[in-house]
Amino acid sequence: MAKTKTAGNYGKDIRSDCKVTLELTKSGGVKIELISKIKEYFGDNIISLAKDELKFFDVKNAKMKIEDRGALDYVIAARIEAAIKQIIDTDKEYLLPIIPENTNQTKKDRYRRSRLYLPGNTPKLALNAGVHKPDGIILDLEDSVAHTKKYEAAILVRNTLRSINFYGAERMVRINQLPKGLDDLEFVVPHNVNLILVPKCETVEQIEQVNNKIAKIKKEKNLKFNIWLMPIIESALGVINSYQIAASKNVVALAIGLEDYTADLGTQRTAEGTESFFARSQIVNSARAAKIQPIDSVFSDVSNMEALKQNVLISKSLGFDGMGCIHPRQIPVIHIGYTPNEKEIEKAQKIVDAYNEAQKMGLGVVSLGFKMIDAPVVKRAQQILDMAKIGGK
């Protein structure tokens, strides 16, 4: 195996990252070269971190070059670990302390109107993503990460889950397509991820594989918190099997990915969406039948806010509860679009009022007009009222 490896990114347009080049030597101890514009201020801290990490992995003789572009400690640590593990076979993990804000759990039915995709190997995008107030932040290990960068991205995502404040957004990770994605779970399950997105999901068996791997890791690590699943349906077969997938254990939302779906059909995605109407309707129907959230695809034209607004209104009319986004500027439009209108609020209020009145009277049956109201309908009505209170926030 080669004794020199690199990890990370460096260049004129790179921000909040670094490139680490590590060469193992036979003698001479540890020698570290640091190239950084902030060397005068933080150089000693960076070198101290590097030495501590090398010692942790029992590296006694090595030459290391760190080319820094404003990387924070958790990024530098991830890049050093990735370089080391490309040379040395070890199961050890160099973990910085997890911040208190990243130890919370999320509920099965929490709002998921917006989920912001961030490339898992581009740290600058994660630093302030939470201030834009998406309902969920997705650290992506799949399509946005080059094949040669998958391993180091997984280490960086692990560190991001521990070190970056998401400001209340649900902490999500999109793993790679199975079976590769099962390996990704080793990096994220022990580190307080809230939800796993399972891309290109086509069968119940795939969800079972993910659940089984998560259960195995949780048992080994003695973890007690819930980890939810959001399968992404991206093929004709996945659409046909969508109800069985939606009804699987730990699945809280069912999403559709229209770029891959239309490619699977052999057609083009259009603004009108006629080519995906069946699939989107089927996803909504399957999710509602399984009593989980239907989540729409991303809207890729980040410059056209009016088109996004219309797309959100169509999505809502089909029954979706939210959608993906690829730029922070899309978040307010999505939140406002999925906010209940006056008619929806009025109807929901009547349902809740009728239920509360029946409870006061000790009635076991609740009705509104000529319609019987069951518990799921009341719960949905209360969710609409709650969402109306937060509006487009």
ABEGO torsion letter per residue (X at the ends): XBABBBBEBBEAABBGBBBBBBBBBABGEBBBBBBBAAAAAAAAAAAAAAAAAAAAAGBABBBBBBBBAGBBAAAAAAAAAAAAAAABBBABBBBBBBBAAAABBBBAABBBABBBBBBAABAAAAAAAAAAGBABBBBBABAABBAAAAAAAAAAAAAAAAABBAGGBBBBBBBBBOAAAAAAAAAAAAAGBABBBBBGBABAAAAAAAAAAAAAAAAAAGBABBBBBBBBBABAAAAAAAAAAAABBGBABBBBBAAAAAAAAGBBBBAAGAAAAAAAAAAAAAAAAAGBBBBBBBBABAABAAAAAAAAAAAAAAGBABBBBABAAAAAAAAAAABBBAAAAAAAAAAAAAAAAAAAAGBABBBBEABBBBAAAAAAAAAAAAAAAAEAX
